[in-house]
């Protein structure tokens, strides 16, 4: 199973430092445990709208847990999908033609489960779900993380939802 995980506000919190645009990245408490648990369930893939340099910096900040990712999809890979979505949304066509245009956007990666802080229906959901060819049933919204604020176990809650929706469902199918 391919498991996609967003970076900013899910695994880390990027904090602007100073007036020159420097960034400090604070790892989320429990991110290492969360990623280790997911890696036992499937192939981890970073799915972020961040640029590749920021993504690499963010993964390094996670230490050994950042090395559990087998693949990464960043802003660079998402850009063509984003452009196609823009064309479909801007097209002056009827609903039937628009549906055909949507269907013509090919995913850039295999389907899987996505962990992200954006809700279903948001622009980021539309972009990432289209990029990996999934619907809302494979999207797990993670409570956003901000350094310096209580975390309320957002990753643990997301992992429990994952187990309920995908791990126990697999067991019942194979039993």
Residue frames as a rotation matrix with the C-alpha (Angstrom) as fourth column:
UNK 1
0.586 0.810 0.000 0.00
0.810 -0.586 0.000 0.00
0.000 0.000 -1.000 0.00
UNK 2
-0.433 -0.648 0.626 1.29
0.596 -0.727 -0.341 3.47
0.676 0.225 0.702 -0.85
UNK 3
0.440 0.498 -0.747 0.95
0.888 -0.364 0.281 5.91
-0.132 -0.787 -0.603 2.06
UNK 4
-0.108 -0.395 0.913 1.30
0.553 -0.787 -0.275 9.63
0.826 0.475 0.303 1.32
UNK 5
0.316 0.141 -0.938 2.13
0.914 -0.311 0.261 12.06
-0.255 -0.940 -0.227 4.11
UNK 6
0.713 -0.029 0.700 2.22
0.245 -0.926 -0.287 15.86
0.657 0.376 -0.654 3.90
UNK 7
-0.271 -0.925 -0.268 5.12
0.728 -0.015 -0.685 17.73
0.630 -0.380 0.677 5.49
UNK 8
-0.862 -0.169 0.478 4.24
-0.065 -0.898 -0.435 21.23
0.503 -0.406 0.763 6.74
UNK 9
-0.379 0.669 0.639 1.90
-0.911 -0.391 -0.131 21.34
0.162 -0.632 0.758 9.74
UNK 10
0.765 0.508 -0.396 1.59
-0.419 0.860 0.292 17.54
0.489 -0.057 0.870 9.68
UNK 11
0.589 -0.633 -0.502 5.13
0.686 0.720 -0.103 16.34
0.427 -0.284 0.858 10.43
UNK 12
-0.503 -0.798 -0.332 6.88
0.864 -0.472 -0.172 19.65
-0.019 -0.373 0.927 11.02
UNK 13
0.746 0.619 -0.245 6.12
0.605 -0.784 -0.138 23.30
-0.278 -0.045 -0.959 11.65
UNK 14
-0.181 -0.803 0.568 8.17
0.890 -0.380 -0.253 25.74
0.419 0.459 0.783 9.57
UNK 15
0.626 0.314 -0.714 8.78
0.655 -0.708 0.263 28.96
-0.423 -0.632 -0.649 11.47
UNK 16
0.556 -0.424 0.715 10.05
0.402 -0.616 -0.678 32.13
0.728 0.664 -0.172 9.79
UNK 17
0.439 -0.533 -0.723 13.12
0.807 -0.120 0.578 33.46
-0.395 -0.838 0.378 11.57
UNK 18
-0.468 -0.680 -0.564 14.33
0.415 -0.733 0.539 37.02
-0.780 0.019 0.625 11.20
UNK 19
0.363 0.608 -0.706 13.58
-0.257 -0.663 -0.703 39.50
-0.896 0.437 -0.084 8.46
UNK 20
-0.451 -0.617 -0.645 15.60
-0.810 -0.020 0.586 37.70
-0.375 0.787 -0.490 5.77
UNK 21
0.394 0.737 -0.550 13.12
-0.888 0.459 -0.021 34.87
0.237 0.497 0.835 5.31
UNK 22
-0.725 -0.657 -0.207 15.10
-0.554 0.735 -0.391 32.19
0.410 -0.169 -0.896 7.12
UNK 23
0.419 0.890 -0.180 13.16
-0.637 0.429 0.640 29.15
0.647 -0.153 0.747 8.23
UNK 24
-0.731 -0.464 0.500 13.52
-0.681 0.541 -0.494 27.02
-0.041 -0.702 -0.711 11.32
UNK 25
-0.026 0.721 -0.692 11.76
-0.491 0.594 0.637 23.68
0.871 0.356 0.339 11.18
UNK 26
-0.490 -0.017 0.871 10.34
-0.852 0.222 -0.475 22.20
-0.185 -0.975 -0.124 14.38
UNK 27
-0.768 0.218 -0.602 9.52
-0.084 0.898 0.433 18.47
0.634 0.383 -0.671 14.18
UNK 28
0.197 0.922 0.334 6.14
-0.733 -0.088 0.675 17.46
0.651 -0.377 0.658 15.56
UNK 29
-0.466 -0.300 0.832 6.22
-0.825 0.488 -0.287 15.43
-0.320 -0.820 -0.475 18.75
UNK 30
0.063 0.474 0.878 5.61
-0.203 0.867 -0.454 11.78
-0.977 -0.149 0.151 17.92
UNK 31
0.523 0.136 -0.841 6.40
-0.828 -0.154 -0.540 12.14
-0.203 0.979 0.033 14.20
UNK 32
-0.521 -0.801 -0.294 9.08
-0.838 0.546 0.000 9.45
0.161 0.247 -0.956 14.39
UNK 33
-0.709 0.336 0.620 6.69
-0.125 0.805 -0.579 6.94
-0.694 -0.488 -0.529 16.04
UNK 34
0.357 0.898 -0.259 3.92
-0.371 -0.118 -0.921 7.82
-0.857 0.425 0.291 13.55
UNK 35
0.314 -0.302 -0.900 6.19
-0.948 -0.053 -0.313 7.35
0.047 0.952 -0.303 10.53
UNK 36
-0.784 -0.607 0.129 7.67
-0.618 0.782 -0.076 4.10
-0.055 -0.139 -0.989 11.88
UNK 37
-0.353 0.751 0.559 4.16
-0.066 0.576 -0.815 2.71
-0.933 -0.324 -0.154 12.37
UNK 38
0.600 0.598 -0.531 3.10
-0.528 -0.203 -0.825 3.73
-0.601 0.775 0.195 8.86
UNK 39
-0.114 -0.746 -0.656 6.29
-0.991 0.132 0.022 2.34
0.070 0.652 -0.755 7.29
UNK 40
-0.819 -0.128 0.560 5.34
-0.275 0.943 -0.186 -1.09
-0.504 -0.306 -0.807 8.66
UNK 41
0.050 0.960 0.274 2.02
0.126 0.266 -0.956 -0.82
-0.991 0.082 -0.107 6.79
UNK 42
0.781 0.250 0.572 3.24
0.578 0.056 -0.814 0.29
-0.235 0.967 -0.101 3.36
UNK 43
-0.214 -0.860 0.463 5.56
0.961 -0.271 -0.060 2.43
0.177 0.432 0.885 1.23
UNK 44
0.292 0.263 -0.920 5.88
0.579 -0.814 -0.049 5.96
-0.761 -0.519 -0.390 2.58
UNK 45
-0.233 -0.303 0.924 5.81
0.906 -0.414 0.093 8.82
0.355 0.858 0.370 0.10
UNK 46
-0.549 0.024 -0.836 6.13
0.409 -0.864 -0.294 12.49
-0.729 -0.503 0.464 0.93
UNK 47
-0.125 0.582 0.804 3.35
0.934 -0.203 0.292 14.47
0.334 0.787 -0.518 -0.78
UNK 48
-0.015 -0.014 -1.000 3.97
0.666 -0.746 0.001 18.17
-0.746 -0.666 0.021 -0.31
UNK 49
0.798 0.311 0.516 3.29
0.591 -0.574 -0.567 21.39
0.120 0.758 -0.642 -2.17
UNK 50
0.655 -0.654 -0.378 6.63
-0.174 -0.617 0.767 22.66
-0.735 -0.437 -0.519 -0.88
UNK 51
0.617 -0.535 -0.577 9.61
-0.722 -0.095 -0.685 23.08
0.312 0.840 -0.445 -3.16
UNK 52
0.678 -0.336 -0.654 12.14
0.209 0.941 -0.266 20.22
0.704 0.044 0.709 -3.24
UNK 53
-0.406 -0.882 0.241 14.77
0.010 -0.268 -0.963 22.10
0.914 -0.388 0.117 -1.18
UNK 54
-0.246 0.404 0.881 12.31
-0.923 -0.376 -0.086 22.78
0.297 -0.834 0.465 1.66
UNK 55
0.786 0.574 -0.229 11.07
-0.507 0.810 0.294 19.18
0.355 -0.115 0.928 1.52
UNK 56
0.273 -0.781 -0.562 14.62
0.319 0.625 -0.713 17.86
0.907 0.015 0.420 1.86
UNK 57
-0.619 -0.475 0.625 15.31
-0.337 -0.558 -0.758 20.24
0.709 -0.681 0.185 4.75
UNK 58
0.151 0.796 0.586 12.09
-0.960 -0.023 0.279 19.15
0.235 -0.605 0.761 6.46
UNK 59
0.820 0.125 -0.558 12.89
-0.113 0.992 0.055 15.45
0.561 0.018 0.828 6.10
UNK 60
-0.197 -0.963 -0.185 16.38
0.232 0.138 -0.963 16.02
0.953 -0.232 0.196 7.52
UNK 61
-0.432 0.070 0.899 14.85
-0.737 -0.601 -0.308 17.72
0.519 -0.796 0.311 10.54
UNK 62
0.650 0.749 0.128 13.00
-0.713 0.544 0.443 14.46
0.262 -0.379 0.887 11.29
UNK 63
-0.137 -0.807 0.575 16.27
-0.862 0.383 0.332 12.57
-0.488 -0.450 -0.748 11.70
UNK 64
-0.919 -0.302 0.253 16.19
-0.179 0.892 0.414 8.84
-0.351 0.335 -0.874 11.00
UNK 65
-0.117 0.955 0.272 12.38
0.385 0.296 -0.874 8.93
-0.915 0.002 -0.402 10.58
UNK 66
0.355 0.208 -0.911 12.84
-0.600 -0.697 -0.393 11.18
-0.717 0.686 -0.122 7.54
UNK 67
-0.602 -0.672 -0.432 14.79
-0.777 0.366 0.513 8.39
-0.187 0.644 -0.742 5.85
UNK 68
-0.507 0.502 0.701 11.76
0.133 0.848 -0.512 6.07
-0.852 -0.166 -0.497 5.97
UNK 69
0.478 0.699 -0.531 10.30
-0.404 -0.362 -0.840 7.79
-0.780 0.616 0.109 2.90
UNK 70
-0.095 -0.465 0.880 10.86
0.578 0.694 0.429 5.84
-0.810 0.549 0.203 -0.32
UNK 71
-0.236 0.130 0.963 9.48
0.911 -0.316 0.265 8.51
0.339 0.940 -0.044 -2.65
UNK 72
-0.425 0.168 -0.890 8.76
0.419 -0.835 -0.358 12.24
-0.803 -0.524 0.284 -2.68
UNK 73
-0.040 0.468 0.883 6.31
0.923 -0.322 0.213 14.30
0.383 0.823 -0.419 -4.70
UNK 74
-0.454 -0.234 -0.860 6.94
0.617 -0.779 -0.114 18.03
-0.643 -0.582 0.497 -4.35
UNK 75
0.250 0.525 -0.813 5.75
-0.147 -0.810 -0.568 21.28
-0.957 0.262 -0.125 -5.91
UNK 76
-0.555 -0.555 -0.620 7.85
-0.685 -0.118 0.719 20.48
-0.472 0.824 -0.314 -9.01
UNK 77
-0.976 0.180 0.123 5.97
0.216 0.873 0.438 17.23
-0.029 0.454 -0.891 -9.72
UNK 78
-0.247 0.948 -0.199 2.58
0.723 0.044 -0.690 18.70
-0.645 -0.314 -0.696 -8.75
UNK 79
-0.523 -0.023 -0.852 2.91
-0.227 -0.960 0.166 21.74
-0.822 0.280 0.496 -11.06
UNK 80
-0.946 0.197 -0.259 1.63
-0.237 0.129 0.963 20.03
0.223 0.972 -0.075 -14.25
UNK 81
-0.498 0.807 -0.317 -1.38
0.833 0.547 0.084 18.62
0.241 -0.222 -0.945 -12.40
UNK 82
-0.269 0.350 -0.897 -2.10
0.529 -0.724 -0.442 22.04
-0.804 -0.594 0.010 -10.91
UNK 83
-0.785 -0.063 -0.616 -1.99
-0.412 -0.690 0.595 23.59
-0.463 0.721 0.515 -14.39
UNK 84
-0.848 0.508 -0.151 -4.39
0.193 0.562 0.804 20.98
0.493 0.653 -0.575 -15.78
UNK 85
-0.292 0.754 -0.589 -6.81
0.937 0.103 -0.333 21.62
-0.190 -0.649 -0.737 -12.92
UNK 86
-0.471 0.051 -0.880 -6.61
0.069 -0.993 -0.095 25.35
-0.879 -0.106 0.465 -13.60
UNK 87
-0.935 0.113 -0.337 -7.50
-0.351 -0.146 0.925 24.72
0.056 0.983 0.176 -17.26
UNK 88
-0.623 0.739 -0.257 -10.45
0.629 0.668 0.398 22.47
0.465 0.086 -0.881 -16.36
UNK 89
-0.210 0.550 -0.808 -11.80
0.829 -0.338 -0.445 24.94
-0.518 -0.764 -0.385 -13.81
UNK 90
-0.453 -0.055 -0.890 -11.40
-0.133 -0.983 0.129 27.86
-0.881 0.177 0.438 -16.21
UNK 91
-0.959 0.073 0.273 -12.87
0.282 0.315 0.906 26.13
-0.020 0.946 -0.323 -19.25
UNK 92
-0.481 0.840 -0.252 -16.10
-0.724 -0.543 -0.425 27.62
-0.494 -0.022 0.869 -20.56
UNK 93
-0.741 0.205 -0.640 -17.81
-0.308 0.742 0.595 24.28
0.597 0.638 -0.487 -21.16
UNK 94
0.349 0.930 0.118 -20.84
-0.680 0.164 0.715 22.36
0.645 -0.330 0.689 -19.99
UNK 95
0.328 -0.152 0.932 -20.82
-0.867 0.344 0.361 19.91
-0.376 -0.926 -0.019 -17.09
UNK 96
0.925 0.043 0.378 -20.52
0.075 0.954 -0.291 16.86
-0.373 0.298 0.879 -19.34
UNK 97
0.664 -0.728 0.169 -17.49
0.126 -0.114 -0.985 18.28
0.737 0.676 0.015 -21.14
UNK 98
0.220 -0.574 0.788 -15.98
-0.879 -0.467 -0.095 19.36
0.422 -0.672 -0.608 -17.82
UNK 99
0.654 0.069 0.753 -16.39
-0.508 0.778 0.369 15.80
-0.561 -0.624 0.544 -16.49
UNK 100
0.912 -0.362 0.191 -14.51
0.390 0.629 -0.672 14.48
0.123 0.688 0.715 -19.55
UNK 101
0.402 -0.795 0.455 -11.75
-0.326 -0.588 -0.740 17.04
0.856 0.150 -0.496 -18.94
UNK 102
0.368 -0.224 0.902 -11.46
-0.922 0.040 0.386 15.92
-0.123 -0.974 -0.192 -15.28
UNK 103
0.847 0.037 0.531 -11.24
-0.065 0.997 0.035 12.32
-0.528 -0.064 0.847 -16.40
UNK 104
0.827 -0.548 0.123 -8.42
0.225 0.123 -0.967 13.21
0.515 0.827 0.225 -18.78
UNK 105
0.330 -0.738 0.589 -6.10
-0.858 -0.495 -0.138 14.32
0.393 -0.459 -0.796 -15.93
UNK 106
0.498 -0.227 -0.837 -3.89
0.132 0.974 -0.185 11.30
0.857 -0.018 0.515 -15.35
UNK 107
0.974 -0.214 0.070 -2.51
-0.091 -0.089 0.992 10.67
-0.206 -0.973 -0.106 -11.86
UNK 108
0.412 -0.902 -0.132 1.25
-0.691 -0.214 -0.691 11.05
0.594 0.376 -0.711 -11.52
UNK 109
-0.748 -0.604 0.275 1.58
-0.633 0.527 -0.567 8.34
0.197 -0.598 -0.777 -8.86
UNK 110
-0.589 0.537 -0.604 -0.28
0.303 0.839 0.451 5.20
0.749 0.082 -0.657 -7.76
UNK 111
0.320 0.783 0.534 -3.32
-0.370 -0.415 0.831 5.57
0.872 -0.464 0.156 -5.50
UNK 112
-0.567 -0.449 -0.691 -2.93
0.493 0.487 -0.721 5.21
0.660 -0.750 -0.055 -1.77
UNK 113
0.528 0.642 -0.556 -3.95
0.836 -0.276 0.475 6.81
0.151 -0.715 -0.683 1.49
UNK 114
-0.194 -0.562 0.804 -3.17
0.353 -0.805 -0.478 10.50
0.915 0.191 0.355 2.09
UNK 115
0.237 0.144 -0.961 -2.49
0.956 -0.210 0.204 12.16
-0.173 -0.967 -0.187 5.46
UNK 116
-0.534 -0.355 0.767 -2.82
0.550 -0.835 -0.003 15.95
0.642 0.420 0.642 5.20
UNK 117
-0.732 0.243 -0.637 -3.94
0.508 -0.429 -0.747 18.89
-0.455 -0.870 0.191 7.33
UNK 118
-0.814 0.485 -0.319 -6.16
-0.579 -0.715 0.392 20.35
-0.038 0.504 0.863 4.61
UNK 119
-0.260 0.800 0.541 -9.81
-0.282 0.474 -0.835 19.27
-0.924 -0.369 0.102 4.59
UNK 120
-0.506 0.276 0.817 -11.62
0.783 0.544 0.301 17.36
-0.361 0.792 -0.492 1.86
UNK 121
0.568 0.769 0.294 -12.96
0.815 -0.474 -0.333 19.90
-0.116 0.429 -0.896 -0.62
UNK 122
0.506 -0.462 -0.728 -10.09
-0.064 -0.862 0.503 22.37
-0.860 -0.208 -0.466 -0.25
UNK 123
0.766 -0.296 -0.571 -7.88
-0.640 -0.264 -0.721 23.37
0.062 0.918 -0.392 -3.15
UNK 124
-0.312 -0.935 0.167 -5.00
-0.948 0.318 0.016 21.36
-0.068 -0.154 -0.986 -1.70
UNK 125
-0.111 0.377 0.919 -7.25
-0.188 0.901 -0.392 18.29
-0.976 -0.216 -0.029 -1.46
UNK 126
0.853 0.502 -0.140 -8.23
-0.197 0.062 -0.978 18.75
-0.482 0.863 0.152 -5.10
UNK 127
0.399 -0.789 -0.467 -4.60
-0.891 -0.213 -0.401 19.02
0.218 0.576 -0.788 -6.21
UNK 128
-0.533 -0.730 0.428 -3.17
-0.820 0.570 -0.049 16.13
-0.208 -0.377 -0.902 -4.21
UNK 129
0.018 0.621 0.783 -6.14
-0.192 0.771 -0.607 13.77
-0.981 -0.140 0.133 -4.62
UNK 130
0.893 0.269 -0.362 -6.06
-0.374 -0.005 -0.927 14.32
-0.251 0.963 0.096 -8.38
UNK 131
0.137 -0.946 -0.295 -2.29
-0.974 -0.074 -0.213 13.79
0.179 0.316 -0.932 -8.46
UNK 132
-0.821 -0.466 0.330 -2.59
-0.537 0.826 -0.169 10.36
-0.194 -0.316 -0.929 -6.86
UNK 133
-0.578 0.616 -0.536 -6.00
-0.399 0.359 0.844 9.41
0.712 0.702 0.038 -8.27
UNK 134
-0.796 0.323 -0.513 -8.01
0.592 0.595 -0.544 9.08
0.129 -0.736 -0.664 -5.06
UNK 135
0.051 0.863 0.503 -11.33
0.181 -0.504 0.845 10.26
0.982 0.048 -0.182 -3.68
UNK 136
0.047 0.018 0.999 -12.25
-0.779 -0.625 0.048 11.55
0.625 -0.780 -0.016 -0.23
UNK 137
0.929 0.370 -0.019 -12.55
-0.286 0.748 0.599 8.02
0.236 -0.551 0.801 1.16
UNK 138
0.518 -0.818 -0.250 -8.74
0.769 0.573 -0.284 7.70
0.376 -0.046 0.926 1.06
UNK 139
-0.134 -0.496 0.858 -8.01
0.013 -0.867 -0.499 11.10
0.991 -0.056 0.122 2.66
UNK 140
0.334 0.175 -0.926 -7.24
0.907 0.208 0.367 11.38
0.257 -0.962 -0.089 6.38
UNK 141
0.433 -0.133 0.892 -7.25
-0.057 -0.991 -0.120 14.90
0.900 0.001 -0.436 7.72
UNK 142
-0.093 -0.592 -0.801 -4.61
0.908 0.280 -0.312 15.42
0.409 -0.756 0.511 10.41
UNK 143
0.872 0.318 -0.373 -5.00
0.466 -0.776 0.426 18.14
-0.154 -0.545 -0.824 13.03
UNK 144
0.558 -0.675 0.483 -2.51
0.138 -0.499 -0.856 20.87
0.818 0.544 -0.186 12.08
UNK 145
0.423 -0.548 -0.722 0.60
0.903 0.188 0.386 21.23
-0.076 -0.815 0.574 14.20
UNK 146
0.588 -0.321 0.742 1.98
-0.050 -0.931 -0.363 24.60
0.807 0.176 -0.563 15.29
UNK 147
-0.262 -0.788 -0.558 5.13
0.652 0.282 -0.704 24.67
0.712 -0.548 0.440 17.40
UNK 148
-0.948 -0.194 0.254 4.59
-0.053 -0.687 -0.725 26.15
0.315 -0.700 0.640 20.84
UNK 149
-0.137 0.957 0.256 0.93
-0.966 -0.186 0.179 25.11
0.219 -0.223 0.950 21.04
UNK 150
-0.217 0.099 0.971 -0.50
-0.506 0.839 -0.199 21.91
-0.835 -0.534 -0.132 22.49
UNK 151
-0.833 -0.195 -0.518 -0.52
-0.551 0.371 0.747 19.11
0.046 0.908 -0.417 19.91
UNK 152
0.040 0.910 0.413 -3.44
-0.876 0.231 -0.423 17.09
-0.480 -0.345 0.806 21.34
UNK 153
-0.396 -0.308 0.865 -1.99
-0.094 0.951 0.295 13.89
-0.913 0.035 -0.406 19.81
UNK 154
0.300 0.564 -0.769 -3.00
-0.770 -0.332 -0.544 14.72
-0.563 0.756 0.335 16.25
UNK 155
-0.357 -0.502 -0.788 -0.77
-0.872 0.482 0.088 12.08
0.335 0.718 -0.610 14.68
UNK 156
-0.955 0.039 0.293 -1.94
-0.120 0.856 -0.504 9.37
-0.271 -0.516 -0.813 17.07
UNK 157
-0.067 0.997 -0.025 -5.57
-0.251 -0.041 -0.967 10.19
-0.966 -0.059 0.253 16.25
UNK 158
0.244 0.103 -0.964 -4.83
-0.956 -0.144 -0.257 10.10
-0.165 0.984 0.063 12.51
UNK 159
-0.737 -0.576 -0.354 -3.08
-0.617 0.787 0.004 6.73
0.276 0.221 -0.935 12.85
UNK 160
-0.707 0.562 0.429 -6.04
-0.015 0.594 -0.804 5.30
-0.707 -0.575 -0.411 14.76
UNK 161
0.300 0.828 -0.473 -8.36
-0.568 -0.244 -0.786 6.46
-0.767 0.505 0.397 11.98
UNK 162
-0.145 -0.476 -0.867 -6.04
-0.970 0.242 0.029 4.84
0.197 0.845 -0.497 9.44
UNK 163
-0.959 -0.241 0.150 -6.14
-0.274 0.924 -0.267 1.54
-0.075 -0.297 -0.952 11.33
UNK 164
-0.320 0.921 0.225 -9.94
-0.086 0.208 -0.974 1.64
-0.944 -0.331 0.013 11.60
UNK 165
0.464 0.589 -0.662 -10.48
-0.624 -0.313 -0.716 2.47
-0.629 0.745 0.222 7.95
UNK 166
0.419 -0.379 -0.826 -7.74
-0.847 0.164 -0.505 0.52
0.327 0.911 -0.252 6.22
UNK 167
-0.682 -0.730 0.031 -6.03
-0.688 0.627 -0.366 -2.03
0.248 -0.271 -0.930 8.45
UNK 168
-0.548 0.542 0.638 -9.10
-0.259 0.615 -0.745 -3.68
-0.795 -0.573 -0.196 9.99
UNK 169
0.484 0.723 -0.493 -10.87
-0.693 -0.027 -0.721 -3.49
-0.534 0.690 0.488 6.60
UNK 170
-0.078 -0.619 -0.782 -8.01
-0.898 0.385 -0.215 -5.45
0.434 0.685 -0.585 5.02
UNK 171
-0.874 -0.270 0.403 -8.15
-0.453 0.753 -0.477 -8.10
-0.174 -0.599 -0.781 7.74
UNK 172
-0.106 0.924 0.367 -11.89
-0.349 0.311 -0.884 -8.64
-0.931 -0.222 0.290 7.29
UNK 173
0.526 0.248 -0.814 -11.47
-0.844 0.028 -0.536 -9.02
-0.111 0.968 0.224 3.51
UNK 174
-0.252 -0.739 -0.625 -8.64
-0.748 0.559 -0.359 -11.55
0.614 0.377 -0.694 3.84
UNK 175
-0.652 -0.003 0.758 -10.23
-0.654 0.509 -0.560 -13.50
-0.385 -0.861 -0.334 6.73
